[in-house]
Amino acid sequence: QTAGSPYDYIVVGAGPGGLIAADRLSEAGKKVLLLERGGPATWETGGTYGPVWAKGANLTKFDIPGLFETMFTDSNPFWWCNDISVFAGCLLGGGTTVNAAQYWIPPDSDFATTTGWPSSWTNHHLYTDRMKARLASTDAPSTDGKRYLEQSADVTARLLDVQGYRRVTINDSPDSKDHVYGFTAFDLIKGKRGGPVATYFKTANARPNFTYKQNTYVLNVVRNGAQITGVKTNDTSLGPDGVVPLTPKGRVILSAGSLASPRILFRSGVGPSDMINIVKNDVAAGPNLPPQAQWINLPVGYNVSDNPSINLVFTHPSIDAYDNWAQVWDNPRPADAAQYLQSQAGVLAGSSQKLNFWRAYGGSDGKTRWMQGTVRPGAPSRFLPTAPHNASQIFTITIYLGTGITSRGRIGINASMTALPLVTPWFTDPIDKVIMIQAVNDIATNIRNVPGLTLVTPNNTTTIADYVNNYDNASLGSNHWVGSNAIGAVVDENTKVFNTNNLFVVDASIIPQLPVGNPQGTIMSTAEQAVAKILALAGGP
Ligand SMILES: Cc1cc2nc3c(=O)[nH]c(=O)nc-3n(C[C@H](O)[C@H](O)[C@H](O)COP(=O)(O)OP(=O)(O)OC[C@H]3O[C@@H](n4cnc5c(N)ncnc54)[C@H](O)[C@@H]3O)c2cc1C
């Protein structure tokens, strides 16, 4: 590939949205360039960063699911984006390389007009089926088919049984999301991280018409009014001034995620003028802006949501808190490490989550909101009780609110070009908070029906309402940002940015409202559908 040679499609960002777009476009024979600012992660992709105990086993931190909790405790966390104020993965795979791998097949409500989708998107099954065919889910990730460390799932199931919940295999009935619980499902493969890197990236990378460039930062798209002519990168080996051109009918797809895709748009003169003016005042970025007469005013960054979430910490005599996952990097339990190294089986073949449950709540505004619960042994250290407690018997239930919430925030940039929430999106509507308090109360209400179960955070002198009302805002988020380039507001139903000829967005940012569960399954189905619409849209290469 010679410097400055043009591409049919330039895809920016190798998260789930970008990987699926790049794979399907290259499958269709297009000449595709995928640009990723970060480096490799799993062993198969050239990553090497792993724990000492796994040395020589061709396994990295990103391969071993049981190391998920160490993403937050490592002294050298090079995988987080250093210019985004919230957690975001900046390496091959994006969030799917550092996340807990919880994977939900989307229900119809995730693509309903009631959740903000155009009617042309509601028949998602074809695309969801394509995703499932490439990436199956499993709720028993250990290669021996057994489940490990399931005590917290058992105790919580007993609590939910007395509240009228029923047990299901969650991904066998995606539309059942009221009073159901089941084992956590993952996109892990053979006891290792799977996701879109192990599947879509692998097939794309084998094609001669596909080029992957990592450690390449995209600054902005280059455009002449509505026509995009290329992308500007920090790598001058890719073309003059680091600009990679498009073929005459070529297209750019932004897949940099809910915080970074808006930033690329601002830097390209697309968005609200307050954000573009910040770019204009930046010594490095300002000169790359198109003239003000060509700025495109769109509500980029508005309408953002993320699940508000509340942690409840319990103890029960049956629980193995697994040392709160604090030993798995340096000093794992020897039998568990040996079992994992031998056959990718055992505790370390799964991430920390063990059980999930859902319930629907009606609000005083006539709207329905869905609550999700997620259960795991151990607890985030900042939620450990100060009062004496049995630390080896601790587990956490996280209560999230998802589909149906009405709170919204705003994403933008500051003067140092860091992407950040300008308005945090949790509980801006008080009705969401009322429902959260009700949901948490419901979980806590009959803990006495489960002998030995004790709620330790909040403690017994704090009411649930006070606990939720006084919850630290910085802890309320869930890293599930959607909506900053919402379909219908920033992009049209083909995911093309309004008032442009050939600029598209395919990532979490176009999803108009929170899905019912952790979002990566919905994001991947969205990407499958988006790329099919882009390929079908006239005028392209
Ligand atoms: C800690 C954590 C845990 C999570 N757990 C789960 C879970 O268990 N289940 C679930 O469903 N979801 C989970 N999520 C959310 C999920 O991972 C994200 O919603 C998803 O990855 C978003 O996909 P995306 O394609 O929109 O963007 P991203 O995954 O963010 O990918 C964007 C990519 O673009 C690259 N990029 C950004 N800017 C540029 C630029 N200027 N130039 C070049 N490249 C660029 C980034 O490096 C990145 O690779 C979690 C997220 C986090 C952070």
The ligand as a Tripos MOL2 file, in Angstrom:
@<TRIPOS>MOLECULE
LIG
   53    58     1     0     0
SMALL
NO_CHARGES

@<TRIPOS>ATOM
      1 C1        -15.1800   -0.9440   31.8460 C.3       1 LIG1
      2 C2        -16.2840   -1.2420   30.8740 C.ar      1 LIG1
      3 C3        -17.0480   -2.3920   31.0400 C.ar      1 LIG1
      4 C4        -18.0910   -2.6760   30.1700 C.ar      1 LIG1
      5 N1        -18.7800   -3.8540   30.2990 N.ar      1 LIG1
      6 C5        -19.6970   -4.1950   29.3470 C.ar      1 LIG1
      7 C6        -20.3070   -5.4830   29.3360 C.ar      1 LIG1
      8 O1        -19.9790   -6.3440   30.1450 O.2       1 LIG1
      9 N2        -21.2360   -5.7340   28.3780 N.ar      1 LIG1
     10 C7        -21.6050   -4.8060   27.4380 C.ar      1 LIG1
     11 O2        -22.4920   -5.0820   26.6470 O.2       1 LIG1
     12 N3        -21.0200   -3.5990   27.4160 N.ar      1 LIG1
     13 C8        -20.0610   -3.2860   28.3290 C.ar      1 LIG1
     14 N4        -19.4120   -2.0780   28.2370 N.ar      1 LIG1
     15 C9        -19.8070   -1.1610   27.1680 C.3       1 LIG1
     16 C10       -19.2930   -1.5480   25.7610 C.3       1 LIG1
     17 O3        -17.9960   -2.0930   25.8340 O.3       1 LIG1
     18 C11       -19.3300   -0.3050   24.8800 C.3       1 LIG1
     19 O4        -20.6410    0.1970   24.8760 O.3       1 LIG1
     20 C12       -18.8950   -0.5880   23.4420 C.3       1 LIG1
     21 O5        -17.5750   -1.0730   23.3960 O.3       1 LIG1
     22 C13       -19.0270    0.6610   22.5860 C.3       1 LIG1
     23 O6        -18.7260    0.3200   21.2560 O.3       1 LIG1
     24 P1        -18.3720    1.4350   20.1680 P.3       1 LIG1
     25 O7        -18.0810    0.6990   18.8990 O.co2     1 LIG1
     26 O8        -19.4280    2.4510   20.1680 O.co2     1 LIG1
     27 O9        -17.0530    2.1740   20.6940 O.3       1 LIG1
     28 P2        -15.7030    1.7080   21.4410 P.3       1 LIG1
     29 O10       -15.8090    0.2910   21.9110 O.co2     1 LIG1
     30 O11       -15.4210    2.7580   22.4390 O.co2     1 LIG1
     31 O12       -14.6160    1.7370   20.2910 O.3       1 LIG1
     32 C14       -14.1340    2.9230   19.7370 C.3       1 LIG1
     33 C15       -12.7670    2.6650   19.1360 C.3       1 LIG1
     34 O13       -12.3600    3.8230   18.4340 O.3       1 LIG1
     35 C16       -11.0120    4.1250   18.7270 C.3       1 LIG1
     36 N5        -10.8470    5.5730   18.5570 N.ar      1 LIG1
     37 C17       -11.4050    6.5530   19.2960 C.ar      1 LIG1
     38 N6        -11.0260    7.7580   18.8460 N.ar      1 LIG1
     39 C18       -10.2210    7.5440   17.7850 C.ar      1 LIG1
     40 C19        -9.5040    8.4010   16.9020 C.ar      1 LIG1
     41 N7         -9.5760    9.7380   17.0200 N.pl3     1 LIG1
     42 N8         -8.7380    7.8390   15.9220 N.ar      1 LIG1
     43 C20        -8.6690    6.4800   15.7940 C.ar      1 LIG1
     44 N9         -9.3280    5.6290   16.6270 N.ar      1 LIG1
     45 C21       -10.0940    6.1520   17.5850 C.ar      1 LIG1
     46 C22       -10.8310    3.6480   20.1490 C.3       1 LIG1
     47 O14        -9.4720    3.4140   20.4510 O.3       1 LIG1
     48 C23       -11.6790    2.3870   20.1660 C.3       1 LIG1
     49 O15       -10.9410    1.2530   19.7620 O.3       1 LIG1
     50 C24       -18.3760   -1.7780   29.1080 C.ar      1 LIG1
     51 C25       -17.6010   -0.6370   28.9360 C.ar      1 LIG1
     52 C26       -16.5540   -0.3660   29.7960 C.ar      1 LIG1
     53 C27       -15.7090    0.8630   29.5590 C.3       1 LIG1
@<TRIPOS>BOND
     1     1     2 1
     2     2     3 ar
     3     2    52 ar
     4     3     4 ar
     5     4     5 ar
     6     4    50 ar
     7     5     6 ar
     8     6     7 ar
     9     6    13 1
    10     7     8 2
    11     7     9 ar
    12     9    10 ar
    13    10    11 2
    14    10    12 ar
    15    12    13 ar
    16    13    14 ar
    17    14    15 1
    18    14    50 ar
    19    15    16 1
    20    16    17 1
    21    16    18 1
    22    18    19 1
    23    18    20 1
    24    20    21 1
    25    20    22 1
    26    22    23 1
    27    23    24 1
    28    24    25 2
    29    24    26 1
    30    24    27 1
    31    27    28 1
    32    28    29 2
    33    28    30 1
    34    28    31 1
    35    31    32 1
    36    32    33 1
    37    33    34 1
    38    33    48 1
    39    34    35 1
    40    35    36 1
    41    35    46 1
    42    36    37 ar
    43    36    45 ar
    44    37    38 ar
    45    38    39 ar
    46    39    40 ar
    47    39    45 ar
    48    40    41 1
    49    40    42 ar
    50    42    43 ar
    51    43    44 ar
    52    44    45 ar
    53    46    47 1
    54    46    48 1
    55    48    49 1
    56    50    51 ar
    57    51    52 ar
    58    52    53 1
@<TRIPOS>SUBSTRUCTURE
     1 LIG1         1 GROUP 0 **** ****
